[in-house]
Amino acid sequence: MSDLSLADGMPIVWISKLLKIPIHERVSGSDLFDGLRRQTESLWRIFFFGGPQGAAQAASLAIGSNTKGMLPTGFIYPGFGSLEEMGRDELISCINETNSDMVVVSLGAAKGQDWICRNHKLINAPVIVHLGAVVNFVAGTVRRAPTWMQRNGLEWVWRTKEESVLIKRYFYDGLEFIGLLITRVVPLMLHQAIHKANTQKYDSASLRWVEGKTHSHLVLNGAWKEDNLLPIRQAFTMVENAGVSLVLDMQEVHSIDSAFLGLLLLLDQSMSDRYLTLSLINVPKVILKYLKLSNVRHLNVV
């Protein structure tokens, strides 16, 4: 569950290049936070929740002393209790009373995400984000890796030097990454290579509307790729503005790429948020295979 997911990790960038996904650089949570911290157009009211004992307080003091774009509003060190203990009414009320713009959570990746999922509807702040290392970086208790290490995918080496507790986590992350390469990335690469000729054969793509009483009906044909998506962007925008459900007929579609798939997923999420439906009909087997290899299983394919 997230409204914004960053490409926080060089492996994500490397895989995106292999699969021709338009992600060109890594953007870590620390980079995002530093960018907001440096800007002066607006003032962000920041509340810290979690981190090692004393770190959130030190981060608040650091921001308050030399940051123009942020104002610390408070902090809580909840200790190492259960999610239920960390979500007590008095803790949530303490956060809400500060009228913060952003709550920065630092409870460990899995636990932090679970805490946000449980409590985000109870918290008034418009932005809730899990930035585990940011609290330590801002507090000065942990030094961030040199820029050259960040750019070359070696920040994890530096992090294990600074925080030896991360060695176990990175070991298992590495195993999972290898498994992902074998079971997901390589099969998708092979699929793309096999059907590359078919994609290149059809340089054009077009769409047409079919009248529907209770929904929009859009028929696509050709090969939809990053360089010819303007018509589909405009069509999807029209559907969103109309506030009606959409049936997408893909019988005449020969191939799609990751850019098209990204638009489709954005539209699906937007329509789902408004209790509308996106239905895909007459989807060719080659497209179904591509969706499966891309681990897209929640689309409504009829």
C-alpha positions as CSV (number, residue, x, y, z in Angstrom):
1,M,0.0,0.0,0.0
2,S,1.7,3.2,-1.1
3,D,0.8,6.3,-3.2
4,L,4.4,6.8,-4.1
5,S,7.1,4.1,-4.4
6,L,10.7,5.2,-5.0
7,A,13.3,3.2,-6.9
8,D,15.3,3.0,-3.7
9,G,18.1,0.5,-4.7
10,M,20.5,0.1,-7.5
11,P,19.3,-3.5,-8.2
12,I,15.9,-1.9,-9.2
13,V,17.7,0.3,-11.7
14,W,19.8,-2.6,-13.1
15,I,16.7,-4.8,-13.5
16,S,14.8,-1.9,-15.2
17,K,17.6,-1.5,-17.7
18,L,17.5,-5.3,-18.5
19,L,13.7,-5.2,-19.0
20,K,13.7,-1.8,-20.7
21,I,11.6,-0.3,-18.0
22,P,11.9,3.6,-18.0
23,I,13.6,4.0,-14.6
24,H,16.8,5.9,-15.2
25,E,18.3,6.5,-11.8
26,R,18.0,5.6,-8.1
27,V,16.1,7.8,-5.8
28,S,16.4,6.9,-2.2
29,G,14.2,8.0,0.7
30,S,17.2,9.9,2.0
31,D,17.6,11.8,-1.3
32,L,13.9,12.7,-1.2
33,F,14.1,13.9,2.4
34,D,17.2,16.0,1.7
35,G,15.6,17.5,-1.3
36,L,12.6,18.6,0.8
37,R,14.9,19.8,3.5
38,R,16.8,22.1,1.1
39,Q,13.9,23.7,-0.6
40,T,12.6,27.0,0.6
41,E,9.3,27.4,-1.3
42,S,7.3,25.9,1.6
43,L,7.8,24.8,5.1
44,W,7.2,21.1,6.0
45,R,6.2,20.3,9.6
46,I,8.0,17.1,10.5
47,F,7.2,14.5,13.2
48,F,9.6,11.6,13.9
49,F,8.3,8.3,15.1
50,G,10.7,5.5,16.0
51,G,14.4,5.1,15.5
52,P,17.0,4.1,18.1
53,Q,16.6,5.7,21.5
54,G,17.6,9.4,21.3
55,A,17.9,9.5,17.5
56,A,14.5,11.1,16.8
57,Q,15.2,13.8,19.4
58,A,18.6,14.5,17.9
59,A,17.1,14.6,14.4
60,S,14.5,17.1,15.5
61,L,17.2,19.3,17.0
62,A,19.3,19.1,13.9
63,I,16.4,20.1,11.7
64,G,15.4,22.9,14.0
65,S,18.9,24.4,14.1
66,N,19.9,24.5,10.4
67,T,17.0,23.7,8.1
68,K,15.0,26.3,6.2
69,G,12.5,24.0,4.5
70,M,11.4,22.0,7.6
71,L,10.2,22.6,11.1
72,P,10.3,19.8,13.7
73,T,7.0,19.3,15.5
74,G,7.9,16.5,17.8
75,F,9.1,12.9,18.2
76,I,8.2,9.7,19.9
77,Y,10.5,6.8,20.8
78,P,8.0,3.9,21.1
79,G,10.6,1.3,22.1
80,F,10.4,-2.2,20.7
81,G,6.9,-3.2,21.6
82,S,4.2,-4.8,19.5
83,L,2.3,-3.1,16.8
84,E,-0.7,-2.8,19.1
85,E,1.4,-1.1,21.8
86,M,2.9,1.3,19.2
87,G,-0.6,2.2,17.9
88,R,-2.1,3.1,21.3
89,D,-4.7,6.0,21.2
90,E,-2.5,8.3,23.3
91,L,0.4,7.9,20.8
92,I,-1.8,8.6,17.8
93,S,-3.3,11.6,19.6
94,C,0.1,13.0,20.4
95,I,1.0,12.9,16.7
96,N,-2.3,14.5,15.6
97,E,-2.0,17.3,18.1
98,T,1.1,18.6,16.4
99,N,-0.7,19.2,13.1
100,S,2.3,17.9,11.2
101,D,2.6,17.7,7.4
102,M,4.7,14.6,7.4
103,V,5.2,11.7,9.9
104,V,8.6,10.0,9.4
105,V,8.4,6.4,10.6
106,S,11.5,4.4,11.5
107,L,10.6,1.0,12.9
108,G,12.4,-1.4,10.5
109,A,11.2,-2.1,7.0
110,A,8.5,-4.7,7.6
111,K,7.3,-3.5,11.0
112,G,7.2,0.1,9.8
113,Q,5.1,-0.7,6.8
114,D,2.7,-2.8,9.0
115,W,2.4,0.1,11.5
116,I,1.6,2.6,8.7
117,C,-1.0,0.2,7.2
118,R,-2.7,-0.2,10.6
119,N,-2.7,3.5,11.6
120,H,-2.6,5.7,8.5
121,K,-6.4,6.3,8.6
122,L,-6.1,7.5,12.2
123,I,-3.3,10.0,11.5
124,N,-4.2,13.4,10.3
125,A,-0.9,14.2,8.6
126,P,-1.3,14.2,4.8
127,V,2.1,12.4,4.3
128,I,3.2,9.3,6.2
129,V,6.5,7.8,5.1
130,H,8.8,5.0,6.3
131,L,12.4,6.3,6.1
132,G,14.3,4.0,8.4
133,A,17.8,5.3,7.9
134,V,16.9,9.0,7.5
135,V,16.4,9.5,11.3
136,N,20.0,8.2,11.9
137,F,21.5,10.2,9.0
138,V,19.8,13.5,10.1
139,A,20.7,12.8,13.8
140,G,24.3,12.2,12.8
141,T,24.5,8.9,14.6
142,V,25.2,7.1,11.3
143,R,27.2,8.5,8.4
144,R,25.9,8.0,4.9
145,A,28.1,6.4,2.2
146,P,30.2,8.6,-0.1
147,T,28.4,9.7,-3.3
148,W,30.6,7.4,-5.5
149,M,29.5,4.4,-3.5
150,Q,25.8,5.4,-3.7
151,R,26.1,5.8,-7.5
152,N,27.8,2.4,-8.0
153,G,25.5,0.3,-5.9
154,L,27.9,-0.1,-3.0
155,E,26.0,1.8,-0.3
156,W,25.1,-1.5,1.3
157,V,28.8,-2.3,1.9
158,W,29.1,1.0,3.8
159,R,25.9,0.5,5.7
160,T,27.1,-2.9,7.0
161,K,30.3,-1.2,8.2
162,E,28.3,1.5,10.0
163,E,25.5,-0.9,11.3
164,S,26.7,-4.5,11.5
165,V,23.2,-5.6,12.4
166,L,22.3,-5.1,8.7
167,I,24.6,-7.9,7.5
168,K,22.0,-10.6,8.1
169,R,19.3,-8.6,6.4
170,Y,21.4,-7.9,3.3
171,F,22.4,-11.6,3.1
172,Y,18.8,-12.7,2.9
173,D,17.9,-9.8,0.6
174,G,20.7,-11.0,-1.7
175,L,19.3,-14.5,-1.8
176,E,15.9,-13.2,-2.5
177,F,17.3,-11.0,-5.3
178,I,19.0,-14.0,-6.9
179,G,15.7,-15.9,-6.7
180,L,13.9,-13.0,-8.3
181,L,16.4,-12.9,-11.2
182,I,16.0,-16.6,-11.9
183,T,12.2,-16.9,-11.5
184,R,11.0,-13.5,-12.8
185,V,13.6,-11.4,-14.6
186,V,15.2,-14.0,-16.9
187,P,11.9,-15.5,-18.0
188,L,10.5,-12.0,-18.8
189,M,13.7,-11.1,-20.7
190,L,13.4,-14.2,-22.8
191,H,9.7,-13.5,-23.5
192,Q,10.6,-10.0,-24.6
193,A,13.5,-11.3,-26.8
194,I,11.3,-13.9,-28.5
195,H,8.5,-11.4,-29.3
196,K,10.8,-8.5,-30.2
197,A,10.4,-9.1,-33.9
198,N,6.6,-9.1,-33.5
199,T,6.8,-5.7,-31.7
200,Q,9.0,-4.2,-34.4
201,K,6.8,-5.5,-37.2
202,Y,3.9,-3.3,-36.0
203,D,5.2,0.2,-35.7
204,S,1.8,1.8,-35.5
205,A,-1.0,1.6,-33.0
206,S,-4.5,3.0,-33.0
207,L,-7.7,3.0,-31.0
208,R,-11.4,3.6,-31.5
209,W,-14.3,4.1,-29.2
210,V,-17.4,1.9,-29.2
211,E,-20.6,3.5,-27.7
212,G,-21.7,2.1,-24.4
213,K,-24.5,3.1,-22.1
214,T,-23.0,2.4,-18.6
215,H,-19.3,2.4,-19.5
216,S,-16.7,3.4,-21.9
217,H,-15.6,0.8,-24.5
218,L,-12.2,1.2,-26.1
219,V,-10.8,-1.0,-28.8
220,L,-7.0,-1.1,-29.2
221,N,-4.9,-2.5,-32.0
222,G,-1.2,-2.6,-33.0
223,A,1.9,-2.5,-30.8
224,W,1.7,0.0,-27.9
225,K,5.2,1.2,-26.9
226,E,6.7,4.0,-25.0
227,D,7.1,6.2,-28.1
228,N,3.5,6.1,-29.3
229,L,1.5,6.3,-26.0
230,L,0.1,9.8,-26.4
231,P,-3.3,8.7,-27.8
232,I,-3.7,6.1,-25.0
233,R,-2.7,8.7,-22.3
234,Q,-5.4,11.1,-23.7
235,A,-8.0,8.3,-23.9
236,F,-7.3,7.2,-20.3
237,T,-7.6,10.9,-19.1
238,M,-11.0,11.2,-20.8
239,V,-12.2,8.0,-19.0
240,E,-11.0,9.4,-15.7
241,N,-12.7,12.7,-16.3
242,A,-15.9,11.0,-17.3
243,G,-16.0,9.0,-14.1
244,V,-17.3,5.8,-15.8
245,S,-16.1,2.2,-15.9
246,L,-14.0,1.1,-18.9
247,V,-14.0,-2.0,-21.0
248,L,-10.7,-2.4,-22.9
249,D,-10.8,-4.7,-25.9
250,M,-7.3,-5.9,-26.7
251,Q,-8.1,-8.5,-29.4
252,E,-6.2,-6.6,-32.1
253,V,-3.2,-5.8,-29.9
254,H,0.1,-7.4,-31.0
255,S,2.3,-6.3,-28.1
256,I,2.7,-3.9,-25.2
257,D,5.7,-2.7,-23.2
258,S,6.3,-1.7,-19.6
259,A,5.4,1.9,-20.3
260,F,1.9,0.9,-21.5
261,L,1.6,-1.5,-18.6
262,G,2.5,1.3,-16.2
263,L,-0.3,3.5,-17.6
264,L,-2.7,0.6,-17.3
265,L,-1.9,0.0,-13.7
266,L,-2.2,3.7,-12.9
267,L,-5.6,3.9,-14.5
268,D,-6.7,0.7,-12.7
269,Q,-5.7,2.1,-9.3
270,S,-7.4,5.4,-10.0
271,M,-10.7,3.8,-11.0
272,S,-10.6,1.4,-8.1
273,D,-10.2,4.3,-5.7
274,R,-13.5,5.7,-7.1
275,Y,-15.3,2.3,-7.1
276,L,-15.2,2.0,-10.9
277,T,-14.0,-1.0,-12.9
278,L,-11.4,-1.6,-15.6
279,S,-12.1,-4.8,-17.5
280,L,-9.8,-6.3,-20.2
281,I,-11.5,-8.5,-22.8
282,N,-10.2,-10.6,-25.7
283,V,-6.7,-10.4,-24.4
284,P,-4.3,-12.4,-26.7
285,K,-2.3,-15.2,-25.1
286,V,1.0,-13.4,-25.7
287,I,-0.2,-10.4,-23.7
288,L,-1.6,-12.7,-21.0
289,K,1.8,-14.3,-20.7
290,Y,3.5,-10.9,-20.5
291,L,1.2,-9.9,-17.7
292,K,1.8,-13.1,-15.8
293,L,5.6,-12.8,-16.1
294,S,5.3,-9.1,-15.0
295,N,3.5,-10.4,-11.8
296,V,0.4,-8.4,-12.7
297,R,-2.3,-10.7,-11.5
298,H,-5.0,-8.3,-10.1
299,L,-6.3,-6.8,-13.3
300,N,-9.8,-7.8,-14.2
301,V,-9.2,-10.0,-17.3
302,V,-12.5,-11.3,-18.7
